């Protein structure tokens, strides 16, 4: 993985100094070399910060075509690239490197933007087409790799991270409306927290000429209509199909010219990835596991047992609340978003330990919950909205059991307390997904802490109107199973904007680690999307088809264990610990007072009440406190204007 930058001026020569500043700001994404290319007319420039994974000798970028008319800078990995290299050479192309990145350049020469349908992997890239005077920039189907852009002073800027845009000269300002949206539902596909800064949405590409900028979609989930997903095959057939596709995705992600490790928790997803990877490795894989000092959040025992079964080298990394406090600001500035738990900080420290152990590449389990219905709120949707033939009393009992068995999800993934009105969601969708209920309850709590002027400006707007208006409701959600609707909406918001940022690419690349996600291989997703909902949630067993597909390579403990979301302990459980003290000091201090979105008096009153709260209340209020804390860090760290 790498960091990329591009500038395209409509009028004046691009600023070489701005290009260099932006590229330098991405050093953590590419410490193995930084290179630039500037067009002869000095109106276009590409920058690249390289993390060497494939073709260590000749893979430097930006890469030029044979006739020097097309140039590309790539962040990410393309899998199965060797076959495409052979095809390109047979068709007459002369490859300058043996890297996977170069295939996108020549595929574009042959196919134009349709080249995206030949690319498999985690990627973002920017390409300059001199003949057509066009910038072509694209992002992978799920948003695994970030790609931001801004248009300022007649120049288009693109970069892997927002901080690079700021370094290039884009004004650093809050977008108040986006802050309001992020508080309510996790943000848009395209907008960011920052004024004038946008992201290329997952599964989209951007085209820019001297006079025009447009963003087009090239992929979507396309869940089948409800009547088309009735079970017509055996459970064993479904499991065998998933096993074949997922194992291939894992095998492809073991290809590297450097050592490959694995992130391992006690959950099904990372255990499945490790188990399948071990089938294709002769030497033991090193498995890196975070451990916490509170039993409800620690999975060391289950992970160690799994590592032994896979013949892996178990490498635990203990994390304490003091560690989270010491590195909270660094991790949030790396994420460039609001957090709802300090788990992202823990992932940031995990990637540091992996780097210090001499690794650059890890396989992770991210994405499985988003496509297989792993979280508790998807099971709640199944109970509430797929009740055909069920006894109402049994449904009520199962809902109570789900709540009881998932205490760490209360207020975070499961609804807790009063929420904002959601009638518009019900009108449009016909029901309210449980995760939206949970987020709206949190937004209700947060709204009580907002400044009156901020509430007056945005508080009258219908919740989720902006999100639903941005989606193809008729084409993607009409006549779909409610669980698939919930999965789709989650994958358009929380997956790219939070999971893959706060728990994925940003925390990994903060320490120059490439994370590879086999569950978000689009071949795997296209198999899973077509499965009946009962293969994803079978009774109260989540990710049922995955359990059956990998049963032979995981432990019996993991096979029988329900989903345990990766979370760090709430920040304020112990008032004597450093993280709790930092929360109190920050939210009572001058930084929060300078942010115009919040009412500090109400927040101080909330802090004063913490000492009387029981653990359940601390769990429920932690996401609100973390959002406030991360806002303070971004405001101060990027010197944001309101």
DARA-V948650 format. One record per backbone hydrogen bond with DSSP energy under -1.0 kcal/mol. CO is the residue of the C=O (numbers start at 1). NH is the residue of the N-H. E is the energy in kcal/mol with one decimal. If there is no record, write none. Layout:
((CO;NH;E) (CO;NH;E))
This chain:
((3;49;-2.8) (4;160;-1.6) (5;47;-3.0) (6;158;-2.5) (7;45;-2.3) (8;156;-2.8) (15;19;-2.1) (16;20;-2.5) (17;21;-2.5) (18;22;-2.4) (19;23;-2.3) (20;24;-2.5) (21;25;-1.9) (23;26;-1.3) (24;27;-1.8) (26;29;-1.6) (26;30;-1.0) (33;50;-3.4) (35;48;-2.3) (37;46;-2.7) (39;42;-1.9) (42;14;-3.2) (43;9;-2.9) (44;39;-2.7) (45;7;-2.3) (46;37;-2.5) (47;5;-2.1) (48;35;-2.3) (49;3;-2.3) (50;32;-2.6) (53;257;-2.3) (55;59;-1.3) (63;72;-2.1) (65;68;-1.5) (69;130;-2.9) (70;65;-2.5) (71;128;-2.8) (72;63;-2.3) (73;126;-2.2) (75;124;-2.2) (81;85;-2.6) (82;86;-1.9) (83;87;-2.0) (84;88;-2.7) (85;89;-2.3) (86;90;-2.2) (87;91;-1.6) (88;93;-2.4) (89;92;-1.2) (100;103;-1.2) (101;104;-1.2) (102;106;-1.5) (103;107;-2.5) (104;108;-1.9) (105;109;-1.6) (106;110;-1.7) (107;111;-3.1) (108;112;-2.6) (111;114;-1.1) (112;115;-2.0) (113;116;-1.8) (114;117;-1.5) (115;118;-1.9) (116;119;-1.1) (120;79;-3.5) (122;77;-2.7) (123;140;-2.4) (124;75;-3.2) (125;138;-2.0) (126;73;-2.2) (127;136;-2.8) (128;71;-1.8) (129;134;-2.0) (134;129;-2.9) (135;208;-2.0) (136;127;-2.7) (137;206;-3.6) (138;125;-2.1) (140;203;-2.4) (147;200;-2.3) (148;159;-2.1) (149;198;-2.9) (150;157;-3.2) (152;155;-1.2) (154;10;-2.9) (155;152;-2.7) (156;8;-2.1) (157;150;-2.1) (158;6;-2.4) (159;148;-3.1) (162;166;-2.3) (163;167;-2.3) (164;168;-1.6) (165;170;-2.4) (166;169;-1.0) (172;641;-2.2) (173;195;-2.2) (175;179;-2.1) (176;180;-2.2) (177;181;-2.2) (178;182;-2.7) (179;183;-2.2) (180;184;-1.4) (181;185;-3.2) (182;186;-1.2) (190;199;-3.2) (193;175;-2.7) (194;197;-1.9) (198;149;-2.8) (201;204;-1.3) (203;218;-3.1) (203;219;-1.3) (204;139;-1.9) (205;216;-2.7) (206;137;-2.5) (207;214;-2.6) (208;135;-2.8) (212;209;-2.9) (214;207;-2.7) (216;205;-2.7) (225;228;-1.6) (226;229;-1.3) (234;238;-2.0) (235;239;-2.5) (236;240;-2.3) (237;241;-2.2) (238;242;-2.1) (239;243;-2.6) (240;244;-2.2) (241;245;-1.9) (242;246;-3.0) (243;247;-2.5) (244;248;-1.6) (245;249;-1.9) (246;250;-2.4) (247;251;-2.7) (248;252;-2.6) (249;253;-1.2) (251;254;-1.4) (252;255;-1.2) (261;363;-1.9) (262;288;-2.8) (267;271;-1.6) (268;272;-2.6) (269;273;-2.2) (270;274;-2.5) (271;275;-2.8) (272;276;-2.5) (273;277;-2.4) (274;278;-2.4) (277;280;-1.8) (285;313;-2.6) (286;262;-1.9) (287;315;-2.6) (288;264;-2.8) (289;317;-3.3) (291;319;-2.8) (294;297;-1.8) (299;303;-2.3) (300;304;-2.8) (301;305;-1.9) (302;306;-1.9) (303;307;-2.6) (304;308;-1.9) (305;309;-1.8) (306;310;-2.2) (307;312;-2.8) (313;287;-3.1) (315;289;-2.2) (317;291;-2.1) (320;324;-1.8) (321;325;-2.2) (322;326;-2.4) (323;327;-1.4) (327;331;-2.1) (328;332;-2.3) (329;333;-2.5) (330;334;-1.6) (331;335;-2.0) (332;336;-2.4) (342;346;-1.6) (343;347;-2.2) (344;348;-2.1) (345;349;-2.0) (346;350;-2.1) (347;351;-2.4) (348;352;-1.5) (349;353;-2.0) (350;354;-2.1) (351;355;-2.4) (352;356;-2.6) (353;357;-1.3) (354;359;-2.0) (355;358;-2.0) (360;514;-3.8) (361;261;-2.9) (362;516;-2.7) (363;263;-2.4) (365;368;-1.3) (367;371;-1.1) (368;372;-2.1) (369;374;-1.6) (375;378;-1.1) (375;379;-1.2) (376;380;-2.1) (377;381;-1.8) (378;382;-2.1) (379;383;-2.1) (380;384;-2.5) (381;385;-2.8) (382;386;-1.3) (387;390;-2.7) (391;395;-2.2) (392;396;-2.3) (393;397;-2.1) (394;398;-2.5) (395;399;-2.4) (396;400;-2.0) (397;401;-2.2) (398;402;-2.6) (399;403;-2.0) (400;404;-2.1) (401;405;-2.5) (406;409;-1.3) (409;412;-1.8) (409;413;-2.9) (409;414;-2.3) (414;411;-2.3) (422;426;-2.0) (423;427;-2.5) (424;428;-2.0) (425;429;-3.0) (426;430;-2.0) (433;437;-1.8) (434;438;-2.5) (435;439;-2.4) (436;440;-2.5) (437;441;-2.0) (438;442;-1.8) (439;443;-2.6) (440;444;-1.9) (441;445;-1.8) (442;446;-2.6) (443;447;-2.8) (444;448;-1.2) (446;449;-2.0) (447;450;-1.2) (449;599;-3.0) (451;455;-2.3) (452;456;-2.6) (453;457;-1.5) (454;458;-2.2) (455;459;-2.9) (458;461;-1.5) (462;465;-1.7) (464;468;-2.6) (465;469;-2.2) (467;470;-1.1) (468;471;-1.2) (471;473;-1.6) (472;476;-2.7) (473;477;-2.2) (473;478;-1.8) (477;480;-1.5) (479;226;-3.2) (481;485;-2.2) (482;486;-2.5) (483;487;-2.5) (484;488;-2.5) (485;489;-2.4) (486;490;-2.2) (487;491;-2.2) (490;495;-2.1) (493;497;-2.1) (494;498;-1.6) (494;499;-2.9) (495;500;-2.9) (498;502;-2.7) (499;503;-1.3) (500;505;-1.4) (504;508;-2.2) (505;509;-3.5) (506;510;-1.2) (508;511;-1.6) (508;513;-1.8) (509;512;-1.5) (514;362;-2.6) (516;364;-2.8) (517;520;-1.6) (518;521;-1.6) (521;525;-2.2) (522;526;-2.2) (523;527;-1.2) (524;528;-2.3) (525;529;-3.0) (528;531;-1.4) (532;535;-1.9) (533;536;-1.4) (533;537;-2.8) (535;545;-2.8) (536;543;-1.7) (536;544;-1.3) (538;541;-2.0) (541;538;-2.7) (543;547;-2.2) (544;548;-2.0) (545;549;-2.1) (546;550;-1.9) (550;553;-1.8) (555;559;-2.3) (556;560;-1.9) (570;573;-1.1) (574;577;-1.8) (577;581;-2.1) (578;582;-2.3) (579;583;-2.1) (580;584;-2.1) (581;585;-2.7) (582;586;-2.7) (583;587;-2.4) (584;588;-1.1) (586;589;-1.2) (589;593;-1.4) (590;594;-1.2) (592;595;-1.6) (595;598;-1.0) (597;451;-2.2) (599;603;-1.6) (600;604;-2.7) (601;605;-1.9) (602;606;-1.9) (603;607;-2.5) (604;608;-2.4) (605;609;-1.1) (607;610;-1.1) (609;612;-1.4) (610;613;-1.6) (614;618;-2.0) (615;619;-2.4) (616;620;-2.0) (617;621;-2.2) (618;622;-1.4) (621;625;-1.9) (622;626;-2.6) (623;627;-2.0) (624;628;-2.0) (625;629;-2.6) (626;630;-2.6) (627;631;-1.9) (628;632;-1.9) (629;633;-2.1) (630;634;-2.4) (631;635;-2.5) (632;636;-2.3) (633;637;-3.3) (634;638;-2.3) (635;640;-1.5) (641;174;-3.1))
